[in-house]
Amino acid sequence: MNRLLESLNDISVVEAIQTLADVLIVYYLIYRVMLLIRGTRALQMLVGILFALGLFFVSQEEYLNLTTLNWVLEKFVSSFLVILIILFQPDIRRALSEVGKNPLFLAGARKRGASMYDELIRGVTRMSARRIGALIVLEREADLSVFTEEAIPLDARVTADFLVSMFIPSQENHLHDGAALIRNGRLSHAGCFLPLTENPRIDKALGTRHRAAVGITETTDAAVIVVSEESGIISMAQRGQLRRGLDANSLREELMALFGPQSKKD
């Protein structure tokens, strides 16, 4: 204890402030990176990379002496930076874009009111009855900004009337093409183009809307509501799975399970 106090006495006030600022900045940057990749497949890949690095260290001669495994992992570690850039290219691009738009990483509070879900359900059921095709993405923890770069920004309140009008197919209505994004309880963007699933087990009878809904949920924790233009069937995609044949009550149950006060974060 005395040695610790003596070492602290040797540190000037300026050095102490510099050290504290250094630690806090690094801590905050790591925290922001974790927020960016939370809920995405990037987090799973990061865990895998850390596991491979841990295996590399324990396979060395001083520990387990696994020569062949250590040689293979050594080649991996030598190209570590290149591998990181390749694997996390979309996330790096999104992070740099966020820094450009918001250098201080200031984020608004997330508010999701029950009335928003009521309006959403009313709008979806009305489109189902009229067989108006729709694709609605609800952002959760994963940041979906990468899918909004070519979309139409809105920042509008979620109402049943607005949702229905958005997806009415017409050459004059440019909002109906692509997906609508709900972020922080508001309609954030329209015309978002989503990646299609490459899962060979998906029903071949399903069209582009359903494949896009499954595709975005395979790589993020988003939830997607789909209304079929052909049949009016309401579906919800989440975690790469598609649940079809929902009505107003079952859709409400799905939404409350994901976004309600008792929901568990991934």
C-alpha positions in Angstrom: 0.0 0.0 0.0 2.8 2.4 0.9 4.6 1.6 -2.4 1.3 2.4 -4.3 1.0 5.7 -2.4 4.6 6.6 -3.2 4.2 5.8 -6.9 1.1 8.0 -7.0 3.0 10.9 -5.3 5.5 10.7 -8.2 2.8 11.4 -10.8 2.0 15.0 -11.5 -1.5 16.3 -11.8 -1.1 16.8 -15.6 0.1 13.2 -16.1 -2.8 11.9 -14.0 -5.3 13.9 -16.1 -3.7 12.6 -19.3 -3.8 9.0 -18.1 -7.4 9.3 -17.0 -8.5 11.0 -20.3 -6.6 8.3 -22.3 -8.4 5.4 -20.4 -11.8 7.1 -20.7 -11.5 7.8 -24.4 -10.5 4.2 -25.2 -13.2 2.8 -22.9 -15.8 5.0 -24.7 -14.7 4.0 -28.2 -14.9 0.3 -27.3 -18.3 0.9 -25.8 -19.5 2.6 -29.0 -18.1 -0.2 -31.2 -20.0 -2.8 -29.1 -23.2 -0.7 -29.5 -22.7 -0.7 -33.3 -22.3 -4.4 -33.6 -24.8 -5.4 -30.9 -27.5 -7.6 -32.4 -25.7 -8.2 -35.7 -23.8 -11.2 -37.0 -20.6 -9.2 -36.5 -20.8 -9.8 -32.8 -20.8 -13.6 -33.4 -17.8 -13.3 -35.7 -16.0 -11.2 -33.1 -16.5 -14.0 -30.5 -15.2 -16.5 -33.0 -12.1 -14.4 -33.7 -11.4 -14.0 -30.0 -11.7 -17.7 -29.5 -9.2 -18.4 -32.4 -6.7 -15.9 -30.8 -7.1 -17.6 -27.4 -6.5 -21.0 -29.0 -3.4 -19.6 -30.7 -1.9 -18.5 -27.4 -2.6 -21.8 -25.5 -1.3 -23.9 -28.4 2.2 -22.4 -28.1 5.1 -24.5 -26.9 5.1 -23.0 -23.4 1.5 -24.2 -22.8 -0.1 -27.1 -24.7 2.7 -27.4 -27.4 0.2 -28.2 -30.3 2.7 -27.5 -33.1 0.5 -28.1 -36.1 -2.4 -26.1 -34.7 -0.1 -23.3 -33.7 1.4 -23.1 -37.2 -2.1 -22.9 -38.8 -3.3 -20.2 -36.4 0.0 -18.3 -36.8 -0.8 -17.8 -40.5 -4.3 -16.6 -39.4 -2.8 -14.1 -36.9 -0.3 -12.8 -39.4 -3.1 -11.7 -41.7 -5.3 -10.6 -38.8 -5.8 -7.0 -39.9 -6.8 -8.0 -43.4 -9.2 -10.6 -42.2 -10.8 -8.0 -39.9 -11.3 -5.6 -42.7 -12.8 -8.2 -45.0 -15.2 -9.7 -42.3 -16.3 -6.4 -40.9 -16.3 -4.3 -44.0 -20.1 -3.4 -43.8 -19.8 -2.6 -40.1 -16.7 -0.5 -40.6 -18.4 1.5 -43.4 -21.5 2.0 -41.3 -19.4 3.1 -38.3 -17.5 5.6 -40.4 -20.8 6.9 -41.8 -22.2 7.3 -38.3 -19.1 9.2 -37.2 -19.5 11.5 -40.2 -23.1 12.2 -39.4 -22.7 12.3 -35.6 -19.1 12.9 -34.5 -20.0 12.9 -30.8 -22.1 9.8 -31.0 -25.0 11.6 -29.5 -28.1 9.3 -29.6 -31.6 10.2 -28.9 -33.7 8.4 -26.4 -35.7 5.4 -27.8 -39.4 5.7 -27.2 -41.9 3.1 -28.4 -45.4 3.9 -27.4 -48.2 1.4 -27.3 -50.3 3.6 -29.6 -47.6 3.1 -32.3 -48.1 -0.6 -32.3 -51.9 -0.2 -32.4 -51.6 2.0 -35.5 -49.1 -0.4 -37.0 -51.4 -3.4 -36.5 -54.4 -1.5 -37.8 -52.5 -0.5 -40.9 -51.2 -4.0 -41.6 -54.6 -5.6 -41.2 -56.2 -3.0 -43.5 -53.6 -3.7 -46.1 -54.1 -7.5 -45.7 -57.9 -7.1 -46.2 -57.2 -5.0 -49.4 -54.3 -7.2 -50.5 -51.8 -4.4 -50.6 -48.3 -5.8 -50.5 -46.1 -4.4 -47.7 -42.7 -4.8 -46.1 -42.1 -3.1 -42.8 -38.9 -3.4 -40.8 -38.7 -2.7 -37.1 -35.3 -1.8 -35.9 -34.2 -3.3 -32.6 -30.6 -3.2 -31.3 -28.7 -3.6 -34.6 -28.2 -0.3 -36.5 -29.8 -0.7 -40.0 -28.4 2.6 -41.4 -26.5 0.7 -44.1 -29.8 -0.2 -45.7 -31.1 3.4 -45.7 -28.3 5.0 -47.8 -30.5 5.0 -51.0 -33.8 5.2 -49.2 -36.2 8.1 -48.8 -35.9 9.8 -45.4 -39.2 10.4 -43.6 -39.2 10.9 -39.8 -43.0 10.6 -39.6 -45.4 9.4 -37.0 -46.6 5.9 -37.5 -50.3 5.9 -38.4 -52.5 3.4 -40.1 -53.5 5.8 -42.8 -50.0 6.8 -43.6 -48.8 3.1 -43.8 -51.6 2.2 -46.2 -51.0 5.2 -48.4 -47.3 4.4 -48.5 -47.8 0.9 -50.0 -50.6 1.6 -52.5 -49.0 0.5 -55.8 -48.8 3.4 -58.2 -46.3 4.9 -60.6 -46.7 8.2 -58.8 -46.1 6.7 -55.4 -42.4 6.2 -55.0 -42.7 5.1 -51.4 -44.2 1.7 -52.1 -41.1 0.3 -53.6 -38.9 -1.5 -51.1 -39.3 -1.6 -47.3 -40.4 0.9 -44.7 -38.2 1.3 -41.6 -39.5 2.0 -38.2 -36.8 3.3 -35.9 -37.4 4.7 -32.3 -41.1 4.5 -32.8 -41.2 6.6 -36.0 -41.3 5.9 -39.7 -37.7 6.7 -40.4 -37.3 5.7 -44.1 -39.2 4.3 -47.1 -37.9 2.5 -50.1 -35.2 0.5 -48.3 -33.7 -2.4 -50.3 -32.9 -5.4 -48.2 -30.6 -8.4 -48.9 -32.4 -11.5 -50.1 -32.0 -14.8 -48.2 -29.8 -17.5 -49.8 -31.4 -20.2 -47.6 -32.2 -23.1 -50.0 -34.9 -24.4 -47.6 -37.1 -21.3 -48.1 -40.4 -22.2 -49.9 -39.9 -21.5 -53.6 -43.4 -20.1 -53.8 -42.4 -17.1 -51.6 -41.7 -13.9 -53.5 -39.1 -11.2 -53.2 -40.8 -9.5 -50.2 -40.7 -12.6 -48.1 -37.1 -13.5 -49.1 -36.0 -9.9 -48.3 -37.7 -10.2 -44.9 -35.9 -13.4 -44.0 -32.6 -12.1 -45.5 -32.4 -9.0 -43.2 -33.3 -11.1 -40.1 -30.5 -13.6 -40.8 -27.8 -10.9 -40.3 -29.5 -8.6 -37.8 -31.9 -8.8 -34.9 -34.6 -6.8 -36.8 -38.2 -7.9 -37.0 -40.0 -7.6 -40.3 -43.7 -7.7 -41.1 -44.8 -8.8 -44.6 -48.2 -8.5 -46.2 -48.6 -10.7 -49.3 -50.0 -8.9 -52.3 -51.3 -12.2 -53.8 -53.1 -13.6 -50.7 -53.2 -10.9 -48.1 -51.5 -13.2 -45.6 -49.6 -11.4 -42.8 -46.2 -12.9 -41.9 -43.4 -11.9 -39.5 -39.7 -12.7 -40.0 -37.3 -12.8 -37.1 -34.0 -14.6 -36.6 -34.1 -16.0 -40.2 -37.5 -17.7 -39.5 -40.8 -16.8 -41.1 -44.1 -17.2 -39.3 -47.1 -16.9 -41.6 -50.9 -16.6 -41.2 -50.9 -14.0 -38.5 -54.0 -12.0 -37.5 -54.3 -8.8 -35.5 -54.2 -10.7 -32.1 -51.3 -13.0 -33.0 -49.3 -10.1 -34.6 -49.8 -8.1 -31.4 -48.5 -11.0 -29.3 -45.4 -11.2 -31.6 -44.7 -7.5 -31.3 -45.2 -7.5 -27.5 -42.9 -10.5 -27.1 -40.2 -8.6 -29.0 -40.7 -5.0 -27.9 -42.9 -5.1 -24.8 -41.7 -4.4 -21.3 -41.2 -8.1 -20.5 -39.2 -8.8 -23.7 -35.6 -10.1 -23.3 -32.8 -8.4 -25.3 -30.7 -10.7 -27.4 
